[in-house]
Amino acid sequence: MAPRSLRLQVRQSWQLDELAGYYQRFLEQFRPLWSQLRDDDRLDEQECFIARTLLIHEYRKVQLRDPQLPDALLPTFWEGHHAHQLCRNIYRVIHRRAERWLDRHLETAEGPLPAPGPSFYQRFGSLD
C-alpha cells in the first residue's frame, strides 16, 4: 500500500477525480445495456455491431485519458476497474453476433474480411 501522501499527490497530479467522473458516466450509460443483455438478450447481429462500436468508442474515450497507474496508487473503489469489467462483460456477450454482421456486410478490396487473429480473442482477458 502506497503512503497516503503519495496517493494524494497522485490524485492531484493526474486529476483522478475528473477521470473517475468520466468512468462513472460510462458506467451510467452502459449499465442499462448490461441489464438488458442479462435479463432478456434479444439484440440482433446489427444491434450487437452498433452496441459494440459505441461501447468501445465510449470506453476508449475515457481509457485514453487514464494514466494506468498501479492499483496501490488508485482510490480503493476505482471506477476504472468497474468500467473495465462492465465493458468486458458486454463485449463478451455481443462480440460473436457483431462479427457475424461484419462478415455478412463488409469486405476488403480482395473479397471477404479475414478471420480475426489470435489477439482478437485475447481481448479483455479472453473472449472464449
C-alpha positions in Angstrom: 0.0 0.0 0.0 1.4 3.4 -1.0 1.7 6.1 1.7 -1.2 8.4 2.0 0.9 11.4 0.9 1.9 9.7 -2.3 -1.7 8.7 -3.1 -2.8 12.3 -2.5 0.0 13.6 -4.8 -1.0 11.1 -7.5 -4.7 12.1 -7.2 -3.9 15.7 -7.6 -1.3 15.3 -10.4 -3.5 13.2 -12.6 -6.9 14.7 -11.8 -8.2 11.3 -10.8 -11.5 12.8 -9.5 -12.2 14.1 -13.0 -11.3 10.8 -14.6 -13.5 9.0 -12.1 -16.4 11.2 -13.2 -15.8 10.1 -16.9 -15.7 6.5 -15.8 -18.9 7.0 -13.8 -20.7 8.4 -16.8 -19.6 5.5 -18.9 -21.0 3.1 -16.2 -24.3 5.0 -16.2 -24.5 4.9 -19.9 -23.9 1.2 -20.3 -25.3 -0.5 -17.2 -28.8 -0.4 -18.8 -27.5 -2.3 -21.8 -25.8 -4.9 -19.5 -29.1 -5.3 -17.6 -31.0 -5.9 -20.8 -28.4 -8.4 -22.0 -28.6 -10.3 -18.7 -32.4 -10.2 -18.4 -33.7 -10.5 -22.0 -30.9 -10.6 -24.6 -32.8 -10.1 -27.9 -30.3 -8.0 -29.8 -29.9 -9.0 -33.4 -26.5 -9.0 -35.2 -26.8 -5.4 -36.4 -27.7 -4.1 -33.0 -24.8 -6.0 -31.5 -22.4 -4.4 -34.0 -23.8 -0.9 -33.2 -23.7 -1.6 -29.5 -20.1 -2.9 -29.7 -19.0 0.1 -31.7 -20.5 2.6 -29.3 -19.3 0.6 -26.3 -15.6 0.6 -27.4 -15.7 4.1 -28.7 -17.0 5.5 -25.3 -14.7 3.2 -23.3 -11.6 4.3 -25.2 -12.5 8.0 -24.9 -12.1 7.6 -21.1 -9.4 5.0 -21.1 -7.1 7.0 -23.3 -7.1 9.7 -20.6 -6.3 7.2 -17.9 -2.6 7.1 -16.8 -2.9 3.4 -16.0 -1.4 3.8 -12.5 -0.7 0.8 -10.3 -3.6 -0.3 -8.1 -1.7 0.8 -5.0 -1.9 4.4 -6.1 -5.6 4.4 -7.0 -8.6 5.0 -4.8 -9.9 1.9 -3.1 -13.1 1.7 -5.3 -11.7 2.9 -8.5 -14.4 3.4 -11.2 -11.9 2.4 -13.9 -12.0 -1.2 -12.6 -15.8 -1.3 -12.7 -15.9 0.3 -16.2 -13.4 -2.3 -17.5 -15.4 -5.2 -16.0 -18.7 -3.8 -17.5 -17.1 -3.3 -20.9 -15.6 -6.8 -20.8 -18.9 -8.4 -19.8 -20.9 -6.6 -22.5 -18.2 -7.3 -25.2 -18.1 -11.0 -24.4 -21.9 -11.3 -24.8 -22.2 -9.4 -28.1 -18.9 -9.9 -30.0 -19.9 -13.0 -31.9 -23.1 -11.5 -33.3 -21.3 -8.3 -34.1 -18.6 -10.2 -36.0 -21.3 -12.2 -38.0 -22.9 -8.9 -39.0 -19.5 -7.6 -40.2 -18.7 -10.8 -42.1 -22.1 -10.5 -44.0 -21.9 -6.8 -44.8 -18.3 -5.8 -45.2 -15.4 -6.9 -47.4 -12.0 -5.8 -48.4 -10.9 -4.9 -51.9 -9.8 -8.5 -52.3 -13.0 -10.0 -51.0 -14.3 -11.3 -47.7 -12.9 -10.0 -44.4 -10.1 -12.1 -43.0 -10.9 -14.0 -39.8 -9.9 -12.3 -36.6 -6.4 -13.2 -35.4 -5.5 -14.7 -32.0 -5.1 -11.2 -30.4 -8.8 -10.5 -31.1 -9.7 -13.4 -28.8 -7.3 -12.3 -26.1 -9.2 -9.0 -25.6 -10.4 -8.5 -22.1 -8.5 -11.5 -20.8 -10.0 -14.0 -23.3 -13.3 -14.0 -25.2 -13.7 -17.7 -25.2 
